[in-house]
Amino acid sequence: MNKLLKWFLVLIMVIPAWSLAAPKQSQTASMMAYFKEQNIAVILNGQTFSMFIPVDKLFVENSTNLMTSHNMVSKLKSFISQYDPSSVMIVGRYASDVTQKEQDLVREQATLFMRSLDLKAPGRVVSTSSEPIVKNINLEFWQNVKTTQLIEVRWESNLQFDFMVPDAG
């Protein structure tokens, strides 16, 4: 009877772990498919994630009016939060030949997007910046980018990943 009780306790403790692992992997795959449909690239370089989101997916053209549905913002927040990043950088990226006014607009859009994601957590640093897009035309991702303005969300995670990021192209 004592052995049976031990096995029962092991099953109680192990089965919930199995059931939690599977949804995370399928949830991640579902989110990755959603992001690809939305033309949002997710790139993993070592432990660093970068998401490149065309500004026109987030904001009304040439404005700071967020047009993104609450659903999209919550999916982005959920995807980022599941990796428990200690810091998140929101970078407004613009083509090097745009006007100062367009650079300022992208900078403000990055700040507003950071606020809408609301990724604050104890011990987590969330910051924003802006910089020119540096394209490497040898990479398929940059060959397919047609916009002159992007929002990059970048973070590092020390968690082990249970999925592969598909090719961004």
Summary of the structure (lengths in Angstrom):
residues: 169
radius of gyration: 19.4
end to end distance: 57.9
largest distance: 77.6
contacts: 441
relative contact order: 0.19
helix: 44%
strand: 22%
